[in-house]
Amino acid sequence: MEVLEQTKKISNKTITELQIAFRKRAAQHDASGSFVIENYSVLKKHRLFSAMVPEELGGLGMTYEEMCLLLKSLAHACGSTALAFSMHQHLVAAAVWKYKKKGVGMEMLMRVADEQLVLVSTGARDWLGSNGELRQVEGGYLLSAQKHFASQSIGGDVAITSAPYCNEKGEWKVLHFSVPTKTPGVSVMEDWDVLGMRGTGSHGLSFDKVFVPQTAISLERNRDEFHPVWNVVLTVAMPLIMSVYVGIAERAVEITLAKAKKGSRDQGHLKYCIGRLYNRLLAAQTQWEAMCTITNNFDFSIEKDNSVNILSLKTNVAELCKETVSLAMETMGGQSFYKKNELERLFRDVQAAAFHPLPKWDQYGFTGERLM
């Protein structure tokens, strides 16, 4: 996959301008833990929240591969902005797949394009079992739940979520649905005070007896069982999210190389450190590209079980990106330990790669079980 020089809908000049603006604000948002709201305003101005929405539905028609490259480029400037933005984009990507393959979901995509809606994923707590409680009432359900790691929840418009439900037969199901964040009973928990990715606004969302109409239910599945829908969700989500961490790793190498070329210290082993650093980055980039190849610009089938390879590659890329940034700090030496050095923030931000579904040991178990 080539470095993003130009897409059909956003020029390299514009991307550079975004990087410059976002980089100026990155340290400030990191220090205060505040959401990158100014950057979101700029992204909306360029209509990038609907970048992947097909042109016939009012979007920019950007390809999936182009979005991966855009996210990677933005991560060079501000990891928090790129990561929060990727969470919206992977929900859009799932909707685009459904529209292209099944001809459904047109209304949602048109609304995203018309209103530049921000979609919030609660997927970090919504794996096979989901969490929370649904109680059936006339016309729908009442939802009570707390959903953590809801990236950009502080600036979001619609939460895409799920919750378990025990039906009249005593069978446990999981229902999937969307909830506008301004619905009575929905509140932001203001609990995002963390090590890295501090500007993502990933506060938990609280749902207190929130009414969910029956018409909002998009999927019912058996609780704690793998459903083919994950072959879509994982295939479109993971490459986008990992694009951010590859971008962070690239930026760490860029900073380290620039410092090494100045030759301020006489280190005979420096060239070996740089060679080792580049090998790790290349491994991360190559496996990330393999993830993007599986997604194949939305040309894949729900029946094909991509989940094993996507999740296995996700773990590998996450580990390699973390190792790349660690090696960059080791190569640069003690100066990288100071907060004034951008590498220090990159090191903290890249740690979040490990916590996206599925965490490493959960992924090992899932992959082993699927293979057996």
SETOR-39144 format. One line per 5 residues: their letters; for each residue z, y, x of C-alpha. Coordinates in nm, 2 decimals. Layout:
a = Z/Y/X  ...
This chain:
mevle = 0.00/0.00/0.00  -0.10/0.33/0.15  0.11/0.64/0.19  0.07/0.88/-0.11  -0.18/1.15/-0.01
qtkki = -0.32/1.23/-0.35  -0.30/1.10/-0.70  -0.53/1.17/-0.99  -0.27/1.40/-1.15  -0.04/1.54/-0.89
snkti = -0.16/1.68/-0.56  -0.01/1.62/-0.21  0.06/2.00/-0.20  0.27/1.98/-0.52  0.46/1.67/-0.38
telqi = 0.53/1.86/-0.06  0.66/2.16/-0.26  0.89/1.93/-0.47  1.02/1.77/-0.15  1.10/2.11/0.00
afrkr = 1.28/2.24/-0.31  1.48/1.91/-0.36  1.58/1.89/0.01  1.73/2.24/-0.01  1.96/2.14/-0.29
aaqhd = 2.04/1.78/-0.19  2.35/1.85/0.02  2.49/2.08/-0.24  2.47/1.82/-0.52  2.61/1.56/-0.28
asgsf = 2.91/1.77/-0.19  2.99/1.87/-0.55  2.89/1.54/-0.72  2.69/1.75/-0.97  2.38/1.63/-1.15
vieny = 2.05/1.74/-1.01  1.96/1.93/-1.33  1.75/2.20/-1.15  1.53/1.92/-1.00  1.49/1.77/-1.35
svlkk = 1.37/2.10/-1.48  1.10/2.11/-1.21  0.99/1.76/-1.29  0.97/1.84/-1.66  0.76/2.15/-1.57
hrlfs = 0.51/1.93/-1.40  0.52/1.68/-1.70  0.63/1.40/-1.47  0.86/1.23/-1.72  0.54/1.12/-1.89
amvpe = 0.34/1.07/-1.57  0.28/0.70/-1.65  0.22/0.74/-2.02  -0.16/0.68/-2.09  -0.37/0.99/-2.13
elggl = -0.47/0.89/-2.48  -0.10/0.92/-2.58  -0.06/1.26/-2.41  0.06/1.15/-2.07  -0.08/1.20/-1.72
gmtye = -0.21/0.84/-1.69  -0.06/0.79/-1.34  -0.08/0.42/-1.23  0.23/0.21/-1.16  0.15/0.20/-0.79
emcll = 0.12/0.58/-0.78  0.46/0.62/-0.94  0.62/0.38/-0.68  0.47/0.60/-0.41  0.58/0.92/-0.58
lksla = 0.94/0.79/-0.60  0.94/0.69/-0.24  0.81/1.04/-0.14  1.08/1.21/-0.35  1.35/1.00/-0.19
hacgs = 1.26/1.15/0.15  1.40/1.47/0.01  1.68/1.38/-0.24  1.78/1.02/-0.30  1.98/1.11/-0.61
talaf = 1.69/1.28/-0.78  1.45/0.99/-0.70  1.69/0.73/-0.81  1.79/0.90/-1.14  1.41/0.96/-1.21
smhqh = 1.33/0.59/-1.14  1.57/0.49/-1.41  1.38/0.68/-1.66  1.05/0.56/-1.52  1.13/0.19/-1.54
lvaaa = 1.20/0.23/-1.91  0.87/0.41/-1.96  0.70/0.14/-1.75  0.83/-0.14/-1.99  0.70/0.06/-2.29
vwkyk = 0.36/0.11/-2.12  0.34/-0.27/-2.05  0.41/-0.34/-2.42  0.15/-0.08/-2.53  -0.12/-0.22/-2.29
kkgvg = -0.05/-0.58/-2.36  0.07/-0.59/-2.72  -0.04/-0.26/-2.87  0.32/-0.16/-2.97  0.55/0.13/-2.87
memlm = 0.30/0.41/-2.91  0.54/0.63/-3.10  0.80/0.63/-2.82  0.55/0.70/-2.55  0.40/0.99/-2.75
rvade = 0.75/1.14/-2.79  0.82/1.11/-2.42  0.49/1.30/-2.35  0.54/1.56/-2.62  0.90/1.64/-2.56
qlvlv = 0.95/1.52/-2.20  1.24/1.30/-2.32  1.47/1.16/-2.06  1.54/0.79/-2.13  1.87/0.65/-2.01
stgar = 1.91/0.28/-1.91  2.25/0.10/-1.95  2.11/-0.21/-1.79  2.38/-0.24/-1.52  2.61/-0.38/-1.79
dwlgs = 2.34/-0.54/-2.01  2.25/-0.86/-1.83  2.23/-1.19/-2.02  2.56/-1.14/-2.20  2.56/-0.77/-2.25
ngelr = 2.89/-0.60/-2.35  3.04/-0.41/-2.64  3.07/-0.49/-3.01  2.84/-0.47/-3.31  2.97/-0.48/-3.66
qvegg = 2.73/-0.51/-3.95  2.74/-0.25/-4.22  2.50/-0.15/-4.49  2.16/-0.06/-4.34  2.26/-0.15/-3.98
yllsa = 2.55/-0.18/-3.74  2.84/0.01/-3.59  2.84/0.00/-3.21  3.15/0.03/-3.00  3.11/0.00/-2.62
qkhfa = 3.14/0.16/-2.29  2.83/0.14/-2.07  2.88/0.22/-1.70  2.63/0.32/-1.44  2.42/0.50/-1.70
sqsig = 2.21/0.70/-1.45  2.12/1.06/-1.56  2.33/1.01/-1.88  2.46/1.36/-1.84  2.10/1.49/-1.88
gdvai = 1.95/1.21/-2.10  1.81/1.22/-2.45  1.78/0.86/-2.56  1.99/0.56/-2.44  1.81/0.22/-2.43
tsapy = 2.09/-0.03/-2.46  2.21/-0.36/-2.62  2.53/-0.53/-2.74  2.64/-0.87/-2.85  2.66/-0.96/-3.22
cnekg = 2.80/-1.27/-3.40  2.59/-1.34/-3.71  2.69/-1.51/-4.03  2.62/-1.85/-3.89  2.87/-1.79/-3.61
ewkvl = 2.59/-1.76/-3.35  2.62/-1.51/-3.07  2.32/-1.29/-3.03  2.23/-0.98/-2.83  2.05/-0.70/-3.01
hfsvp = 1.85/-0.45/-2.82  1.80/-0.09/-2.95  1.78/0.28/-2.87  2.03/0.54/-2.96  1.98/0.92/-2.93
tktpg = 2.25/1.06/-2.71  2.33/1.33/-2.96  2.42/1.07/-3.23  2.78/1.12/-3.36  3.02/0.90/-3.16
vsvme = 2.82/0.90/-2.84  2.99/1.08/-2.54  2.95/1.11/-2.17  3.26/0.98/-1.99  3.24/1.22/-1.68
dwdvl = 3.36/0.94/-1.45  3.09/0.95/-1.18  3.29/1.03/-0.86  3.15/0.79/-0.60  3.05/0.73/-0.24
gmrgt = 2.68/0.79/-0.25  2.40/0.88/-0.49  2.65/1.14/-0.61  2.39/1.37/-0.78  2.25/1.10/-1.02
gshgl = 2.48/1.19/-1.31  2.55/0.82/-1.36  2.85/0.87/-1.58  2.94/0.60/-1.83  2.84/0.63/-2.19
sfdkv = 3.10/0.57/-2.46  2.99/0.46/-2.81  3.26/0.49/-3.07  3.15/0.33/-3.40  2.80/0.47/-3.36
fvpqt = 2.57/0.38/-3.64  2.26/0.19/-3.53  2.01/0.14/-3.82  1.85/-0.20/-3.86  1.51/-0.03/-3.80
aisle = 1.62/0.06/-3.45  1.65/-0.31/-3.34  1.37/-0.40/-3.11  1.48/-0.75/-3.00  1.72/-1.02/-3.09
rnrde = 1.79/-1.29/-2.84  2.05/-1.56/-2.77  2.35/-1.44/-2.58  2.40/-1.57/-2.22  2.05/-1.72/-2.21
fhpvw = 1.75/-1.61/-2.01  1.48/-1.46/-2.24  1.12/-1.40/-2.14  1.17/-1.03/-2.20  1.34/-1.02/-1.86
nvvlt = 1.01/-1.12/-1.70  0.88/-0.78/-1.81  1.19/-0.57/-1.75  1.26/-0.70/-1.40  0.90/-0.70/-1.30
vampl = 0.85/-0.33/-1.38  1.20/-0.21/-1.30  1.28/-0.35/-0.95  0.98/-0.22/-0.75  1.03/0.13/-0.89
imsvy = 1.40/0.13/-0.81  1.35/-0.02/-0.46  1.09/0.25/-0.39  1.37/0.49/-0.36  1.56/0.30/-0.10
vgiae = 1.25/0.23/0.10  1.20/0.61/0.10  1.55/0.66/0.22  1.50/0.41/0.50  1.18/0.58/0.60
ravei = 1.35/0.92/0.61  1.63/0.78/0.83  1.37/0.64/1.08  1.18/0.98/1.07  1.50/1.17/1.16
tlaka = 1.59/0.93/1.44  1.24/0.93/1.59  1.23/1.31/1.59  1.57/1.32/1.78  1.47/1.04/2.02
kkgsr = 1.15/1.22/2.11  1.35/1.53/2.22  1.50/1.31/2.49  1.83/1.50/2.49  2.01/1.20/2.64
dqghl = 1.92/0.96/2.92  1.94/0.62/2.75  1.74/0.34/2.91  1.79/0.12/2.61  1.66/0.38/2.36
kycig = 1.31/0.24/2.34  1.45/-0.10/2.25  1.67/0.05/1.98  1.36/0.23/1.84  1.15/-0.09/1.85
rlynr = 1.43/-0.28/1.67  1.46/0.00/1.41  1.09/0.00/1.33  1.09/-0.38/1.29  1.35/-0.36/1.02
llaaq = 1.17/-0.08/0.84  0.84/-0.27/0.85  1.01/-0.57/0.70  1.16/-0.36/0.42  0.82/-0.19/0.35
tqwea = 0.63/-0.52/0.35  0.87/-0.70/0.11  0.87/-0.39/-0.12  0.49/-0.40/-0.12  0.51/-0.77/-0.22
mctit = 0.72/-0.66/-0.52  0.46/-0.40/-0.62  0.19/-0.66/-0.59  0.37/-0.88/-0.84  0.37/-0.60/-1.10
nnfdf = 0.00/-0.55/-1.03  -0.03/-0.22/-1.22  0.09/-0.38/-1.54  -0.16/-0.67/-1.52  0.08/-0.96/-1.56
siekd = 0.19/-1.19/-1.83  0.54/-1.23/-1.99  0.49/-1.60/-1.98  0.48/-1.60/-1.60  0.83/-1.63/-1.46
nsvni = 0.83/-1.35/-1.21  1.20/-1.30/-1.22  1.29/-1.54/-0.93  1.06/-1.37/-0.68  1.12/-1.01/-0.80
lslkt = 1.50/-1.05/-0.78  1.49/-1.24/-0.45  1.27/-0.97/-0.30  1.49/-0.70/-0.44  1.79/-0.85/-0.25
nvael = 1.59/-0.87/0.07  1.46/-0.51/0.04  1.81/-0.38/-0.04  1.96/-0.56/0.27  1.68/-0.45/0.49
cketv = 1.70/-0.08/0.38  2.08/-0.08/0.44  2.03/-0.24/0.78  1.75/0.01/0.87  1.98/0.31/0.80
slame = 2.27/0.15/0.99  2.05/0.10/1.29  1.92/0.45/1.27  2.28/0.58/1.29  2.36/0.34/1.58
tmggq = 2.05/0.46/1.76  2.14/0.83/1.71  2.50/0.78/1.81  2.82/0.96/1.71  2.64/1.27/1.60
sfykk = 2.52/1.08/1.29  2.88/1.04/1.18  2.90/1.42/1.10  2.84/1.53/0.74  2.62/1.81/0.86
neler = 2.37/1.54/0.98  2.14/1.42/0.70  2.17/1.06/0.82  2.53/1.05/0.70  2.43/1.12/0.34
lfrdv = 2.14/0.87/0.37  2.38/0.60/0.49  2.61/0.66/0.18  2.32/0.67/-0.06  2.15/0.35/0.06
qaaaf = 2.47/0.15/-0.01  2.39/0.18/-0.38  2.09/-0.06/-0.33  2.33/-0.35/-0.33  2.46/-0.28/-0.68
hplpk = 2.15/-0.28/-0.89  2.10/-0.60/-1.10  2.14/-0.85/-0.97  2.40/-0.81/-0.69  2.33/-1.04/-0.39
wdqyg = 2.55/-1.34/-0.48  2.46/-1.33/-0.85  2.09/-1.33/-0.75  2.14/-1.63/-0.51  2.31/-1.82/-0.80
ftger = 2.04/-1.71/-1.05  1.75/-1.81/-0.82  1.91/-2.14/-0.73  1.97/-2.23/-1.09  1.61/-2.13/-1.19
lm = 1.46/-2.33/-0.91  1.67/-2.64/-0.98
